[in-house]
Amino acid sequence: MFEQTFKNIDDVLHKDAGCGSELDYVEQTSWVLFLKYLDDLEKDKATDAELTGKKYTKIISPEYQWSVWAMPKDKEGKLDHHKALSGDDLVDFVNNKLFPYLKKFKTSAESADTIEYKIGEIFSELKNRIQSGYNLREVINRIDELRFRTHAEKHEMSHLYEDKIKNMGNAGRNGGEYYTPRPLIKTIVQVVAPKIGDRIYDGAVGSAGFLVEAFDYLKNIKKLTTSDITTLQKKTFYGKEKKSLAYIIGTMNMILHGVEAPNIVHTNTLSENISDIQEKDRYDIVLANPPFGGKERAEVQQNFPIKTGETAFLFLQHFIKSLKAGGKAGIVIKNTFLSNTDNASVSLRKLLLESCDLHTVLDLPGGSFVGAGVKTVVLFFEKGKPTKKVWFYQLNLERNLGKTNPLSEKDLADFVALQKTKAESENSWNVAVNDIDQKTFDLSAKNPNKKEEAGLREPEDIVKEMKDLDKESEDILKSIVKLI
């Protein structure tokens, strides 16, 4: 039922003049969904308080509660058409009363890790793009069908929301930056192996895929105590995100997965001077897929000792600095990082190898990221001791990856198994740091163990062979003619 509801909402938004793409559909669905979620959350808290003989005061004032403005019901539990706003009246109420009211929570909230602050932050960043009040009424009616009361309902909803983010990632307009393949994230989390009590950070949080998967991983590694649950809710997951839509989607994604007030801050991570990062600001774990290919301005580069316009290289410096001694990281980056000869790349590789133990590099095939043509690697490292040896694993698949044939956990199972012991195989090998060029620190992933196979040939080789065969045939024909 949930899946059909989402499809119906997309169909409605597709007709609306204010929504032009999958990104708009997700954004507009998110704010209505958030208010319905909030209403169900408040009902649950009121019920829990009643059971323990306490009184619960609702966060939202009566006139702005879902059951008053969005879905007033009659005695039979159906929408009361006499009280329900629609058309221009609904749009006017949402734009000029509801949103301004919700924005104020940002300044009145006690702290940034409260649900009140998240309400204020989200509605400061958003605006209602649904121009027709009749379309908005239909979206509200559809979302009211959804329930967030049971664990099973929340679980199904979180998976559907992930699917919407995935579709958005395939929708162009840089949508891919919101979605890192979940099998890859799960594998990275498994290898880094966080523990309850670790502070986990993603400074390029996007749709919060890394934090969500780390949350699911930690929930399932042992039976949780009340103290563990509080730790996971309040003191474990931290993120920063520059873009408004990504911030909203990331926050919503974590909420739907069960983290009530995610510690995600809407800020440009790279605007922070890394020399200002102190011990109290550091984390036990960094998991991230920072945006690559960006060009950062000179004033942003001034915040980093190694100056470069490449966004991902600035993020990598930030992440190294943000780790505690003994802290662990799993970071996706373009594979050209391993071999680029420019000064920034060489200096950054030197910094990484001297200040951290880069113990594992996972080399991914092209097509691992749907819609992105670049090849990537995953760097796994631990801060505080220099690298002596790097274990490389090259993921060689017998099929081409793409939208209809994506990367799977099964594809990565051999890597996970061999990584535990850093064993050598046809796809894996070790490189001693003393054996690499000490001037360039080139870490190119050149597999010495791979058997050469007759693979697909280059088009120019095929054309040349065809021309050679034609010439040969021509010569044979000439010889036959001469004989005749």
Helices and strands as residue ranges (DSSP letters): H 2-14, H 22-51, G 62-64, I 66-70, H 87-93, I 94-98, H 99-103, H 105-108, H 115-125, H 133-144, H 151-169, G 175-178, H 182-192, E 200-202, H 209-220, H 226-234, E 237-241, H 244-257, E 263-266, G 269-271, G 274-276, G 279-281, E 283-288, H 298-301, H 311-322, E 323-334, G 335-338, H 343-355, E 356-363, E 376-383, E 389-394, H 409-419, E 428-432, G 433-435, H 459-483
